[in-house]
Amino acid sequence: MPGPHALLRPALNALACGLLAGCSQAPTIAMFGAYFPGWLFCIAGGIVLALIAQALLARRPSLWLPPLPTFLTLATLFSCVFWLLFFKP
C-alpha cells in the first residue's frame, strides 16, 4: 500500500498544470497603439455603473444603505459581470 506521499506528487503536478493553463494568453485590448489589460476597462465600467446605481438607490428615502459598502459591492459586482461578458474564461 503506497504511503500518503506517493499521491502528493501527482496531485501537485495536476494542480500546477491547472494553474499554469490559465497563463496561456493575457486579455489585452489594443487602443491608441498600446495594449491595455482588459480588467482596467471592466473596473472603469463597474465604477460608472455603481455610481449610477448608487445615485438611483439614494433617491429612495425608504431604502437607506451605507454608501461605502454599497458602492464597493456594486462596483465589484458590475466589474465581475463585465469580465464574464467580455472576457469569458
CNS distance restraints for C-alpha pairs under 8 A (distance, minus, plus):
assign (resid   2 and name CA) (resid   6 and name CA) 5.98 0.50 0.50
assign (resid   3 and name CA) (resid   7 and name CA) 7.64 0.50 0.50
assign (resid   4 and name CA) (resid   8 and name CA) 6.78 0.50 0.50
assign (resid   5 and name CA) (resid   9 and name CA) 7.03 0.50 0.50
assign (resid   6 and name CA) (resid  10 and name CA) 7.84 0.50 0.50
assign (resid   7 and name CA) (resid  11 and name CA) 6.28 0.50 0.50
assign (resid   8 and name CA) (resid  12 and name CA) 6.12 0.50 0.50
assign (resid   9 and name CA) (resid  13 and name CA) 6.16 0.50 0.50
assign (resid  10 and name CA) (resid  14 and name CA) 6.12 0.50 0.50
assign (resid  11 and name CA) (resid  15 and name CA) 6.16 0.50 0.50
assign (resid  12 and name CA) (resid  16 and name CA) 6.07 0.50 0.50
assign (resid  13 and name CA) (resid  17 and name CA) 6.16 0.50 0.50
assign (resid  14 and name CA) (resid  18 and name CA) 6.15 0.50 0.50
assign (resid  15 and name CA) (resid  19 and name CA) 6.19 0.50 0.50
assign (resid  16 and name CA) (resid  20 and name CA) 6.02 0.50 0.50
assign (resid  17 and name CA) (resid  21 and name CA) 6.02 0.50 0.50
assign (resid  18 and name CA) (resid  22 and name CA) 7.23 0.50 0.50
assign (resid  19 and name CA) (resid  23 and name CA) 7.61 0.50 0.50
assign (resid  20 and name CA) (resid  24 and name CA) 7.48 0.50 0.50
assign (resid  26 and name CA) (resid  37 and name CA) 7.65 0.50 0.50
assign (resid  27 and name CA) (resid  37 and name CA) 6.13 0.50 0.50
assign (resid  27 and name CA) (resid  38 and name CA) 5.59 0.50 0.50
assign (resid  27 and name CA) (resid  87 and name CA) 7.07 0.50 0.50
assign (resid  28 and name CA) (resid  35 and name CA) 5.75 0.50 0.50
assign (resid  28 and name CA) (resid  36 and name CA) 5.36 0.50 0.50
assign (resid  28 and name CA) (resid  37 and name CA) 4.42 0.50 0.50
assign (resid  28 and name CA) (resid  38 and name CA) 5.23 0.50 0.50
assign (resid  29 and name CA) (resid  35 and name CA) 5.35 0.50 0.50
assign (resid  29 and name CA) (resid  36 and name CA) 5.27 0.50 0.50
assign (resid  29 and name CA) (resid  37 and name CA) 6.32 0.50 0.50
assign (resid  29 and name CA) (resid  38 and name CA) 6.23 0.50 0.50
assign (resid  30 and name CA) (resid  34 and name CA) 5.62 0.50 0.50
assign (resid  30 and name CA) (resid  35 and name CA) 4.50 0.50 0.50
assign (resid  30 and name CA) (resid  36 and name CA) 6.46 0.50 0.50
assign (resid  31 and name CA) (resid  35 and name CA) 6.18 0.50 0.50
assign (resid  31 and name CA) (resid  36 and name CA) 7.05 0.50 0.50
assign (resid  36 and name CA) (resid  40 and name CA) 7.33 0.50 0.50
assign (resid  37 and name CA) (resid  41 and name CA) 7.65 0.50 0.50
assign (resid  38 and name CA) (resid  42 and name CA) 6.50 0.50 0.50
assign (resid  38 and name CA) (resid  83 and name CA) 7.92 0.50 0.50
assign (resid  38 and name CA) (resid  87 and name CA) 7.69 0.50 0.50
assign (resid  39 and name CA) (resid  43 and name CA) 6.05 0.50 0.50
assign (resid  39 and name CA) (resid  83 and name CA) 7.03 0.50 0.50
assign (resid  40 and name CA) (resid  44 and name CA) 6.18 0.50 0.50
assign (resid  41 and name CA) (resid  45 and name CA) 6.06 0.50 0.50
assign (resid  42 and name CA) (resid  46 and name CA) 5.99 0.50 0.50
assign (resid  42 and name CA) (resid  78 and name CA) 7.96 0.50 0.50
assign (resid  42 and name CA) (resid  79 and name CA) 4.94 0.50 0.50
assign (resid  42 and name CA) (resid  80 and name CA) 7.38 0.50 0.50
assign (resid  42 and name CA) (resid  82 and name CA) 5.46 0.50 0.50
assign (resid  42 and name CA) (resid  83 and name CA) 5.91 0.50 0.50
assign (resid  43 and name CA) (resid  47 and name CA) 6.09 0.50 0.50
assign (resid  43 and name CA) (resid  75 and name CA) 7.40 0.50 0.50
assign (resid  43 and name CA) (resid  76 and name CA) 7.84 0.50 0.50
assign (resid  43 and name CA) (resid  79 and name CA) 5.07 0.50 0.50
assign (resid  44 and name CA) (resid  48 and name CA) 6.30 0.50 0.50
assign (resid  44 and name CA) (resid  79 and name CA) 7.79 0.50 0.50
assign (resid  45 and name CA) (resid  49 and name CA) 6.17 0.50 0.50
assign (resid  45 and name CA) (resid  78 and name CA) 7.44 0.50 0.50
assign (resid  45 and name CA) (resid  79 and name CA) 6.67 0.50 0.50
assign (resid  45 and name CA) (resid  82 and name CA) 7.50 0.50 0.50
assign (resid  46 and name CA) (resid  50 and name CA) 5.94 0.50 0.50
assign (resid  46 and name CA) (resid  74 and name CA) 7.55 0.50 0.50
assign (resid  46 and name CA) (resid  75 and name CA) 4.74 0.50 0.50
assign (resid  46 and name CA) (resid  76 and name CA) 6.77 0.50 0.50
assign (resid  46 and name CA) (resid  77 and name CA) 7.39 0.50 0.50
assign (resid  46 and name CA) (resid  78 and name CA) 4.51 0.50 0.50
assign (resid  46 and name CA) (resid  79 and name CA) 4.32 0.50 0.50
assign (resid  46 and name CA) (resid  80 and name CA) 7.97 0.50 0.50
assign (resid  46 and name CA) (resid  82 and name CA) 7.35 0.50 0.50
assign (resid  47 and name CA) (resid  51 and name CA) 6.12 0.50 0.50
assign (resid  47 and name CA) (resid  75 and name CA) 5.02 0.50 0.50
assign (resid  47 and name CA) (resid  78 and name CA) 7.71 0.50 0.50
assign (resid  47 and name CA) (resid  79 and name CA) 7.60 0.50 0.50
assign (resid  48 and name CA) (resid  52 and name CA) 6.40 0.50 0.50
assign (resid  49 and name CA) (resid  53 and name CA) 6.04 0.50 0.50
assign (resid  49 and name CA) (resid  74 and name CA) 7.99 0.50 0.50
assign (resid  49 and name CA) (resid  75 and name CA) 7.21 0.50 0.50
assign (resid  49 and name CA) (resid  78 and name CA) 6.90 0.50 0.50
assign (resid  50 and name CA) (resid  54 and name CA) 5.88 0.50 0.50
assign (resid  50 and name CA) (resid  71 and name CA) 6.01 0.50 0.50
assign (resid  50 and name CA) (resid  74 and name CA) 5.18 0.50 0.50
assign (resid  50 and name CA) (resid  75 and name CA) 4.99 0.50 0.50
assign (resid  50 and name CA) (resid  78 and name CA) 7.14 0.50 0.50
assign (resid  51 and name CA) (resid  55 and name CA) 6.12 0.50 0.50
assign (resid  51 and name CA) (resid  71 and name CA) 7.18 0.50 0.50
assign (resid  52 and name CA) (resid  56 and name CA) 6.29 0.50 0.50
assign (resid  53 and name CA) (resid  57 and name CA) 6.12 0.50 0.50
assign (resid  53 and name CA) (resid  74 and name CA) 7.81 0.50 0.50
assign (resid  54 and name CA) (resid  58 and name CA) 6.00 0.50 0.50
assign (resid  54 and name CA) (resid  67 and name CA) 7.78 0.50 0.50
assign (resid  54 and name CA) (resid  70 and name CA) 7.43 0.50 0.50
assign (resid  54 and name CA) (resid  71 and name CA) 6.57 0.50 0.50
assign (resid  55 and name CA) (resid  59 and name CA) 6.59 0.50 0.50
assign (resid  56 and name CA) (resid  60 and name CA) 7.41 0.50 0.50
assign (resid  57 and name CA) (resid  63 and name CA) 7.32 0.50 0.50
assign (resid  58 and name CA) (resid  63 and name CA) 7.68 0.50 0.50
assign (resid  58 and name CA) (resid  64 and name CA) 7.31 0.50 0.50
assign (resid  60 and name CA) (resid  64 and name CA) 7.67 0.50 0.50
assign (resid  65 and name CA) (resid  70 and name CA) 6.62 0.50 0.50
assign (resid  66 and name CA) (resid  70 and name CA) 6.05 0.50 0.50
assign (resid  67 and name CA) (resid  71 and name CA) 5.97 0.50 0.50
assign (resid  68 and name CA) (resid  72 and name CA) 6.16 0.50 0.50
assign (resid  69 and name CA) (resid  73 and name CA) 5.95 0.50 0.50
assign (resid  70 and name CA) (resid  74 and name CA) 6.07 0.50 0.50
assign (resid  71 and name CA) (resid  75 and name CA) 5.97 0.50 0.50
assign (resid  72 and name CA) (resid  76 and name CA) 6.09 0.50 0.50
assign (resid  73 and name CA) (resid  77 and name CA) 6.08 0.50 0.50
assign (resid  74 and name CA) (resid  78 and name CA) 6.05 0.50 0.50
assign (resid  75 and name CA) (resid  79 and name CA) 5.97 0.50 0.50
assign (resid  76 and name CA) (resid  80 and name CA) 6.13 0.50 0.50
assign (resid  77 and name CA) (resid  81 and name CA) 6.23 0.50 0.50
assign (resid  78 and name CA) (resid  82 and name CA) 6.12 0.50 0.50
assign (resid  79 and name CA) (resid  83 and name CA) 6.19 0.50 0.50
assign (resid  80 and name CA) (resid  84 and name CA) 6.19 0.50 0.50
assign (resid  81 and name CA) (resid  85 and name CA) 6.09 0.50 0.50
assign (resid  82 and name CA) (resid  86 and name CA) 5.98 0.50 0.50
assign (resid  82 and name CA) (resid  87 and name CA) 7.86 0.50 0.50
assign (resid  83 and name CA) (resid  87 and name CA) 5.24 0.50 0.50
assign (resid  83 and name CA) (resid  88 and name CA) 7.00 0.50 0.50
assign (resid  84 and name CA) (resid  88 and name CA) 5.06 0.50 0.50
assign (resid  84 and name CA) (resid  89 and name CA) 7.26 0.50 0.50
